[in-house]
């Protein structure tokens, strides 16, 4: 990987913040966009813009072809069996809300149970809490050890005859823990229970094969994998999606409508009411092609080396404590330094041109488990460098001495 050449594809990386070169280490929240992704959006708006699926005219046909070609790109990227299993959404959050509503309507009754983990993002917790309030279901939580690894024996003990679904982050957005989802899915399937995997923090960093994982549902967001905001994916096995009711009603998701009865469209359109973000899906496909051309295995290996280097550099800072020391970690380091508040650290690093995330990272139950209010989080991407890690370490040291 030629990192300097890659960085040239991202114009924003050359700007300055407060007179300092930008060091962007907030990739867990959103990644920057390569020029080709933005160019794809501009080109479609200026050259191909027309509503998809409805028109017989040339522009509509061309826009439809681009939109459905994007679905095939997503299918290939995560190795789904069919494009019928690829539902376009607004992001990970909407994908999970869609599934919580549809799965709840179809399969969950009072007294049924859903298993979650202690490290879930709010987007994979709150929708199930809302469902619990509506349906009277119970939520059971997989605990973790102090290293940030889920306790597998405790996970096994959570299953009961009323367990209906497991919801699990592939990679923790706070701890960086890469959960053993393949093994956890296999155990759940042994109990006859399907599994939803939140792949928001894994798809940008690891090769993902939903068939090899045997995931029943897998979700991710475009903006975390160098694509546009407002576009995401829900993958679901066709056998499950066929059995779920629609999420929203309107155009596109119907076959026929009368005042007496509506019949619904086939997959995947049954779950895509209204005009889709067809420009966004084209740009998402361009982003996936971009990282595929580099190679997801190469990206994973490079980011692993970068994270290892950052871990070593940060551990050498007096008083710095890293939260999350799992044996398998993604490119995320959450830390605290002495008694310095995360907001103070983040604000002062920002003045040095260093962008990090501070707070509870939409994982307040995890913070309660750790006994803290929040952390500073540095999250890395394929365009970050060891030199930027050095700037981060020097910035932390400078702030530490101020306090």
N, C-alpha and C positions, 0 to 999 in steps of 0.2 A: 504493500500500500504506500503510495506517494502522498503523504499527509499534506504537504504544502500544495500540491496540485489539487487535492480535494478541497482544501480551504479556499482556493480561488473560485470554486463553484458557489461559495456562500458569501455574497457581497457584504452582508452585515458584519462579518467577522473582521473586516478591515476598518470599521469605524472606531471612534474614540468615545469614552464616557468620562466626564469631568477631566478632560485633557489626558486621560490614560488610555492605552490600547485596551479594547474590550476583551475581557477573559470571561467567556460565557460558559458557566458551569451549572446551569439550571435546566438541563436537558430532560430531566425526569418530569418536569412540568410541561415543556414543549420544546421541540427541536427547531433549529433554524432551517430555512428552506433553500435548496440549491436553485440556481438560476433556471434550470430546465423545468422545474415544477411551476414556477411563476410564469415562465414563458408559455407553458402549456395552457394555463388559465387565460392569459391574455389572448393567445391565438384562438382559443375556442370562442371566447366572447366576441372577438372581432371577425371571425371567419366562419364559424359553424353554429352560432347560437340559435337554437330553436328547441321547443319542447319535445321531449322524447316520447316514443311509443304511440303517439296519437296522430301524427301527420303523415300524409302521403307525399308531401312535397320533398324536394331534394335535401334541404337543410335539416328537416326533421329526421329523415332517414339517415343522414350522415351523423347527426348527433346521437341517434339511437345506437348506431353501430359502434361509436366511440364508447358510449356508456356500457354497452354489453361486453365490449372487448375489455373494459376495465374490470368487469366482474370476472372474466376469465383470467385476467392477470392476478387478481386476488386469490382465485381458486388455486392457481398454479403456485403462488407464493407460499401458501400455507398447506398445500397438497391436499385440498379437499377432493372428494370424489366427483362432485358435480357442481356446476354453477347454480343449480337449484338450491344448493345449501349455503349460498352466499347472500345474506341480506344486508343491504346498505342502510345505515342509520346515521345519526348525527355524531356518534362517538360511543366510547365504552359505556358511559353513563346511560345513554338512551338504550343501548343494546341490553343492558342488565334490567332496566326498567321494563322494556318490552317483554323480556323473558319472565320477569317476576309476575307481571300482569297475566300473560298468556298461560304460563305454566300453572299459576295459582288458580286461574279460572277452570282449567281443564282437569287438574290432578290433585289439588290440595283441599283438604277439608279440616274442620276443627279437630285439633288434637294431633294432626300430622306434624312432622318435624323437618327442619332444614338445618344442615350442618354448615357452619362457617368457621373461619380461622380467626385467631386473635389479631392477626396482622392485616386484616382486610381494609382496603380503602373504603371510605364512607359510601362510595358509589356501589359497592358490593355488600353493603350492610343496611343502609337506610331503606332501599326498596323492599328488602325482605322484612324490615320492621313495619313498614306501611302495610305490607301484605299480612303480617301477623296480626295487626290491629283489625284488619278487615275480616280475616278468615279464622282467627283464633288458633293459629299454628304456633309451634314452639321453635325457638332458635337455640341450637346447641353449639358450643364454641370449642374449637380445637386449641388447647394451650400450647405454649412453647417453653423452651428452656432459656437460660440466661444468655446463651450464645445466639439466640434468635432462630432456633430450629424447632419446627413443629414436632410435638411428641407423638410418635406414630402409635404406640400402644394405647395412649389415651384416645387418639383418633379412632382406633378400632372399637374401643369401648363405648363410643358415643352412638353407635348404630343400634337402633331398636326396630321392632316390626313396623313402627310408624315413620321411619326415616324415608323421605321421598326425594331428596335432592342434596347434593354437596356443592358448595360454592367456594372456590379456592383461587387465590392469587398465584399465578405462575412465579412471579418475582415480586417481592415486597418493595413498595415504592419508598420505604423508609430504611429498612435494614439491608436491602439488597439481597436478602435470602432467596436462593433459587430452590423452590420447593420441589420435592420428588413427585411431581404430579402424575407421571406415568404409573408409578407404583400405587399411589393413592387412588387413582382412577381404577386400576385393576382390582384393588380391594373393594371399592364401592360397587363395582360391577358384580363382584362375587356375592354381594348382598342384594343384587337386583336394583341398585340405585344409580341413577344418572348423575353426571358431574358437569358443572359449569366452570370453566377456567377463565379468569380475568388475565388476558394477555397484554394489557396496556404497557407493562414494563418489560415484557419479554420479546415481543415481535420486533422492536427496533434493534435488539441486541443479540438475539440467538436465532439459529435456524429453528423454525417451527413446522412440525409435520402433524397435523391434527389426526390423521389416520394412524400414525405410529403411536401417538399418545392415546388414541381411542377416546378422545374427548367427545362428549355428547354435544356440548356447546362451547364455543371459544369466541371471545370478544376482544376487540382492540380499537384504538383511535388512530386516524390518519395523521394528526398533527404531531404525534410523538414519534413517528417514523418518517420525518422529513416531508410529510404531505401537508395539505391545507387543513385549517380548522373547520369544524362543522361536518366532518365526514368520518364515519366509522363503519365497522363490520360486526355483524353477528353471524358466525358460522354455527349451523346446527345440522345434525344428522337428519337426512330427509325423513327417516321413519318417525322422528320426533316432531319435526316441523309440520308434517302432514296432520298430526293429531292435535296441534295447537290451534285455538281460535285466533282470528285477527286481533291486532293491537289497536288499530285505528281504522275508521271507516272513511270512505270518500272515493275519489277517482283513482283509477289504476288498479286498485285491489279487488275489483269486481269483474264478474263475467256478465251478469245481467241484473237489472234493478227494476222492480215494479213497486207500487205502493203496498203490495201484499207480501213480497218476498225479495230477498237479495241472495244471489249465489256468488261465491267468492272466486277470485282468480286462482290460477295454479301457482305453485312455487316458482320463483321467490316473491312474485309480485303481490301475493296475498298479504304480505307484511310491509308493503311499501306504498302506503296511501299518499296520494297527492304527487305534485311535481318533485322529483328527486333533485338533489344537487348534482346534476349531470356534469357540470363543469368541475366540481370538486372531485367526482369519481375519476374523471380523466386525469386530474392532477395527482390523485392518490396513486393511480396506476403508474404514472411517470415516476413518482417517488419510489415505488416498489421496484420498478425497473432499474432505477439508479443504484439502489443498494444491492440489487441482485447482480448488477454488472461488476460491482466491487467484490461481492461474495460475502454472504452472511457468516460463513465460517471464518473468513479472514477478519471481518469486522469484530466478531466475538473474540478472536485470539488477540487482536490489537487492544481492544478495550480491557481485556483481562490483564494484559501486561501493564497498561496505563494505570488501572485501578490498583494493581499490586505496588507499582511505584509510588502512587499517591498515598497508599496506606503506610508504606515505609516512611515517607517524608513526614506525614502528619503525626505518626506515632512518636517521632523524635522530638516533638514540641512539648515542653514541660506543661503538665496539667491538662493536656488534651486527651479526651476519652472518646473512643469510637463506639457507637451503638450498633451492634450487629457484627458478629464474628463467626457466621456460619461457614461450614466447610466449602460450600458452593455459594458464591456471591456474584451478583451482577455489578454493573458499573455505577454503584451508588455508595457514598460514604456519608453517614450522618454522624455528627460529632458535637461535643460540648467542650468548652475550655474553661476550667476552673469554675468560678461563680459568675462568669460573664453571661449576660442574658443573650439568647440567640438573636433577638432583634437588634441589640447593640452591635454584636459581631457582624451581622449581615449588613447593617447600615454603614458601618465603617469600612467594611470590605468593598461595598459599592462605591464609596468615595475613591477607592483605589482602582476602580474599573472592573472589579470582580463581581460577577453576578452569581449569587447562590440563593437558595430558598431557605426561609426560616419559618418556624412555627410548628404546628402539629401535623402538617402535611396531609390533612383530611384522614387522619388515622388516630383519633383521640382515644379510643379504647386501647390501642397499642401503647400510647403515651402513658396511660394509667397503669398498664402492666409494667412499664419501665420505671414508673415512679417519677416522671418528669413532665414538664409542661410542653416542651418542644425541643427541637434540635436545629442546628445548622446543617444543611444538606448540600453537598457537592455531587452533582451527577454528570457523568461524562458521556461523550458521543464520539463518533468516528473521526470528527475533525479536531478534537482536543489534542493537546501535546504535552509532553513532559515539561517543556518550558513553561507552559501555563500552570502546571501543577506546582512548579517552583515559585511562580508568582503568588499562587494561593498560599503556599506554606510561608513565604516571606510576609505576606499580608496578615496572616493569622498571628505570626510572631510579633509583628509590629503592634497589632491591636492588643495582644496579651500584655505587652510591656506598658502600654498606656494605662492598663488597669492594675 
